[in-house]
């Protein structure tokens, strides 16, 4: 994880929120287990398990691979996904199967693994090809299937190549978000869902990592588009900027507080 000021960025809760928003049109058909606990403490892990309640097909590309039980592993933008990480997430999937209430009640063919990273794991792919004779197939930009394994697996590379229309919430989670059009669409949607904790979780991360860009977009929106709750949020964000010396040292524009207050 990286730090802004003294606080760690809460990437994993934001990822869990983003995934739920990505599949919001299927919310009645999916059940989410966040930081699923496989056994008694301390084996609590940062995976999201999505269970399909109904036998439906998901049209969204990042979810086309889904079967009944879907294990998702996320690496933050500054984390590296290693060979051992690959085996670890496979181990999680196996544990999820074998720890079911009844023996073999979960068919291995009903499980999938989705690995979400920010950089294509070249070392891992080379290893799988040379040592395991396993190939990868690009489904579309940013999405790769690992073939000929007992558990269907995909790698989602959450960078500029990933289709924005298919994954705009995931694409918000970057170390520095400078896509103003993406942020404006996000803010317009956020202002209509300000009391939804999924939106709040993502917004808190965006405030920490992209304060300058967020303030610019708010400014361009104009005061008339800001609700009272948004004005309160903006003032809270200003407070964070005032207290965060590191952000100021890294180049927060002079007068940003004055500009924001003039907006509201």
Secondary structure, 3 states (H helix, E strand, C coil): CCEECCEECCHHHHHHHHHHHHCHHHCCCEEEEECCECCCCCCECCEEEEEECCCCCCCCHHHCCCCCEEEEEECCCCCCCCHHHHHHHHHHHHHHHHCCCCCCCCCHHHEEEEEEECCCCHHHHHHHHHHCCCCEEEEECCEEEECCCCCEEEEEECCCCCCHHHHCCHHHCCCCCCCHHHHHHHHHHHCCCCCCHHHHHHHHHHHHHCHHHHHHHHHHHCHHHCCHHHHHHHHHHHHHHHHCHHHHHCCCCCCHHHHHHHHC
